[in-house]
Amino acid sequence: MEIRATAKFVRISPQKVRLLMDQIRGKRVEDALNSLSFTPKKGAHMLMKLINSAVANAEQNSGIDVDSLRISKVFADEGPTLKRWRPRARGRATRILKRTSHLTVILDEI
């Protein structure tokens, strides 16, 4: 049985959070949370919250034992991009792209 949790419109680039997702894909939930807790990146905290949400969904809705869960799929899709302007020399302006992500974690039993 698959247990899913999603976080939408998260203010981090999908490219940056995919680096962390590659490290935890296929691991047990306990091991993934342990490795993320020692990772000094912004996306690590967001992924920890998302995994904890998926574990809570598994406990509440399915009654599955938490110790038998592993991360089967985890992916980041691109969300809408916020476009901002930065003033430059000689009255010009450059565009700044503030990217967002839609994060998804899918757990299953071992």
C-alpha positions as CSV (number, residue, x, y, z in Angstrom):
1,M,0.0,0.0,0.0
2,E,1.3,3.4,-0.9
3,I,1.2,6.4,1.4
4,R,1.6,9.8,-0.1
5,A,2.4,13.3,1.1
6,T,2.8,16.5,-0.9
7,A,4.0,20.0,-0.3
8,K,3.1,22.5,-2.9
9,F,4.5,26.0,-3.7
10,V,7.7,25.5,-1.6
11,R,10.1,28.3,-2.1
12,I,13.2,26.3,-3.2
13,S,14.4,25.5,-6.6
14,P,13.6,21.9,-7.7
15,Q,17.2,21.5,-8.8
16,K,18.5,22.1,-5.3
17,V,16.1,19.8,-3.6
18,R,16.6,17.0,-6.1
19,L,20.2,16.6,-4.8
20,L,18.8,15.7,-1.4
21,M,16.1,13.5,-2.8
22,D,18.7,11.4,-4.6
23,Q,20.4,10.6,-1.3
24,I,17.3,9.4,0.5
25,R,15.4,7.5,-2.3
26,G,15.0,3.8,-1.4
27,K,16.1,4.2,2.2
28,R,14.1,3.3,5.3
29,V,12.3,6.2,6.8
30,E,14.4,6.2,10.0
31,D,17.6,6.2,8.0
32,A,16.4,9.0,5.7
33,L,15.4,11.2,8.6
34,N,18.7,10.6,10.3
35,S,20.8,11.6,7.3
36,L,18.6,14.7,6.6
37,S,18.9,15.9,10.2
38,F,22.7,16.2,9.7
39,T,22.5,17.8,6.2
40,P,23.1,21.6,6.4
41,K,20.9,22.6,3.4
42,K,17.6,24.5,3.3
43,G,15.8,21.7,1.6
44,A,16.7,19.1,4.2
45,H,14.3,20.7,6.8
46,M,11.5,20.8,4.2
47,L,12.0,17.2,3.3
48,M,12.0,16.1,6.9
49,K,8.7,17.8,7.5
50,L,7.3,16.1,4.4
51,I,8.5,12.7,5.4
52,N,7.1,13.1,8.9
53,S,3.7,14.1,7.3
54,A,3.7,11.0,5.2
55,V,4.5,8.8,8.3
56,A,1.7,10.5,10.2
57,N,-0.6,9.7,7.2
58,A,0.4,6.1,7.3
59,E,-0.2,5.8,11.1
60,Q,-3.6,7.7,11.0
61,N,-5.2,6.4,7.9
62,S,-3.8,2.9,7.3
63,G,-2.6,1.8,10.7
64,I,0.7,0.6,9.2
65,D,3.7,0.0,11.5
66,V,6.1,2.9,11.1
67,D,9.2,0.8,11.4
68,S,8.4,-1.1,8.3
69,L,8.2,1.9,6.0
70,R,10.6,2.9,3.3
71,I,10.8,5.7,0.7
72,S,9.8,4.2,-2.6
73,K,9.4,7.4,-4.6
74,V,10.4,11.0,-4.0
75,F,10.3,13.7,-6.6
76,A,10.2,17.5,-7.1
77,D,8.2,19.1,-9.9
78,E,8.5,22.7,-10.9
79,G,6.0,25.1,-9.5
80,P,5.2,28.6,-10.7
81,T,8.2,31.0,-11.0
82,L,8.0,34.4,-9.3
83,K,9.5,37.1,-11.6
84,R,11.3,40.0,-9.9
85,W,13.5,42.9,-11.2
86,R,16.9,44.1,-9.9
87,P,18.1,47.5,-10.9
88,R,21.4,47.6,-12.7
89,A,23.8,50.3,-14.0
90,R,22.7,52.9,-16.6
91,G,19.0,52.6,-15.8
92,R,18.7,49.0,-16.9
93,A,17.1,46.1,-15.0
94,T,17.8,42.3,-14.9
95,R,15.2,39.7,-14.2
96,I,15.4,37.5,-11.1
97,L,13.6,34.2,-11.2
98,K,12.4,32.9,-7.8
99,R,11.6,29.3,-8.4
100,T,9.1,27.2,-6.5
101,S,8.6,23.4,-6.2
102,H,5.9,20.8,-5.7
103,L,7.5,18.1,-3.5
104,T,6.0,14.5,-3.3
105,V,7.0,11.6,-1.1
106,I,5.6,8.1,-1.5
107,L,6.2,5.5,1.2
108,D,5.5,1.7,1.1
109,E,6.0,-1.2,3.4
110,I,9.2,-3.3,3.3
